[in-house]
Amino acid sequence: MDELIDILNADGVPLGKTTMKSEAHKKGLFHATVHIWFYTEDGKLLIQKRASNKDTHPSLWDISVAGHIGAGESILDSAIREVQEEIGLTITGKELKKIGVFKSIQKHSDQLIDCEFHHTFLSKLKIPLEKLIKQKSEIDDLKLISIIQFEKELNDKELSKQYVPHSIEYYTKILNEIRRLL
């Protein structure tokens, strides 16, 4: 879905300009996204399998919830909205722990360049997996995976191909922060 988003400079500072997400991706303009990683008390992560019709990383396993921040929308409101839209879960800002902002540049093709700042949050999943309602246009599947298994798969050359290729520093930061909360 195309949407109006705010444009940032290469340091993540808003430029006071907006454009459609498709145009930002076409021109490689920096913009902001939210990433929300859900974890359970027993050391598991909620991951989503991206829909097979996605233009980037179709059918790969990824972050629990992620999305673009709409033009003029606050980071926190965007995170809360994306969680509701993608997995049908209503949360409050108090349930989100921000752990950082990660700059990411991925050139998928000449017509699709992702230049993003990922505002990244952690949140404890307090309901069973079966109670989540996945947004069919975004998600093919949801599952819980132990942090230990997830780490093993990320470090395996073949198994890691089933995941969106975020930097190892990004994944390490996420896992270390979750371990601190457990």
LINJODA-V805920 format. One record per residue. N is the residue number from 0. RES is the residue in three letters. PSI is psi as a letter, one per 30 degrees, with the letter a starting at -180 (NA if undefined). Layout:
[[N & RES & PSI] [N & RES & PSI]]
This chain:
[[0 & MET & k] [1 & ASP & k] [2 & GLU & l] [3 & LEU & k] [4 & ILE & l] [5 & ASP & k] [6 & ILE & k] [7 & LEU & l] [8 & ASN & a] [9 & ALA & f] [10 & ASP & g] [11 & GLY & g] [12 & VAL & k] [13 & PRO & k] [14 & LEU & f] [15 & GLY & g] [16 & LYS & l] [17 & THR & l] [18 & THR & l] [19 & MET & k] [20 & LYS & e] [21 & SER & e] [22 & GLU & e] [23 & ALA & e] [24 & HIS & e] [25 & LYS & e] [26 & LYS & f] [27 & GLY & h] [28 & LEU & k] [29 & PHE & k] [30 & HIS & l] [31 & ALA & k] [32 & THR & l] [33 & VAL & k] [34 & HIS & k] [35 & ILE & j] [36 & TRP & j] [37 & PHE & k] [38 & TYR & l] [39 & THR & l] [40 & GLU & f] [41 & ASP & g] [42 & GLY & h] [43 & LYS & l] [44 & LEU & k] [45 & LEU & k] [46 & ILE & l] [47 & GLN & k] [48 & LYS & j] [49 & ARG & k] [50 & ALA & k] [51 & SER & f] [52 & ASN & g] [53 & LYS & k] [54 & ASP & f] [55 & THR & k] [56 & HIS & h] [57 & PRO & k] [58 & SER & g] [59 & LEU & l] [60 & TRP & k] [61 & ASP & a] [62 & ILE & l] [63 & SER & e] [64 & VAL & k] [65 & ALA & l] [66 & GLY & l] [67 & HIS & k] [68 & ILE & k] [69 & GLY & l] [70 & ALA & k] [71 & GLY & f] [72 & GLU & k] [73 & SER & l] [74 & ILE & e] [75 & LEU & e] [76 & ASP & e] [77 & SER & e] [78 & ALA & e] [79 & ILE & e] [80 & ARG & e] [81 & GLU & e] [82 & VAL & e] [83 & GLN & e] [84 & GLU & e] [85 & GLU & e] [86 & ILE & g] [87 & GLY & g] [88 & LEU & k] [89 & THR & k] [90 & ILE & l] [91 & THR & l] [92 & GLY & f] [93 & LYS & f] [94 & GLU & f] [95 & LEU & k] [96 & LYS & j] [97 & LYS & k] [98 & ILE & f] [99 & GLY & l] [100 & VAL & k] [101 & PHE & k] [102 & LYS & k] [103 & SER & k] [104 & ILE & j] [105 & GLN & j] [106 & LYS & j] [107 & HIS & e] [108 & SER & l] [109 & ASP & f] [110 & GLN & g] [111 & LEU & j] [112 & ILE & j] [113 & ASP & j] [114 & CYS & j] [115 & GLU & l] [116 & PHE & j] [117 & HIS & j] [118 & HIS & j] [119 & THR & k] [120 & PHE & l] [121 & LEU & k] [122 & SER & k] [123 & LYS & k] [124 & LEU & j] [125 & LYS & g] [126 & ILE & l] [127 & PRO & k] [128 & LEU & e] [129 & GLU & f] [130 & LYS & f] [131 & LEU & k] [132 & ILE & j] [133 & LYS & k] [134 & GLN & j] [135 & LYS & e] [136 & SER & f] [137 & GLU & e] [138 & ILE & k] [139 & ASP & e] [140 & ASP & l] [141 & LEU & k] [142 & LYS & l] [143 & LEU & k] [144 & ILE & k] [145 & SER & k] [146 & ILE & e] [147 & ILE & e] [148 & GLN & e] [149 & PHE & e] [150 & GLU & e] [151 & LYS & e] [152 & GLU & e] [153 & LEU & e] [154 & ASN & f] [155 & ASP & k] [156 & LYS & e] [157 & GLU & e] [158 & LEU & f] [159 & SER & f] [160 & LYS & f] [161 & GLN & f] [162 & TYR & l] [163 & VAL & k] [164 & PRO & i] [165 & HIS & l] [166 & SER & l] [167 & ILE & e] [168 & GLU & e] [169 & TYR & e] [170 & TYR & e] [171 & THR & e] [172 & LYS & e] [173 & ILE & e] [174 & LEU & e] [175 & ASN & e] [176 & GLU & e] [177 & ILE & e] [178 & ARG & e] [179 & ARG & f] [180 & LEU & f] [181 & LEU & NA]]
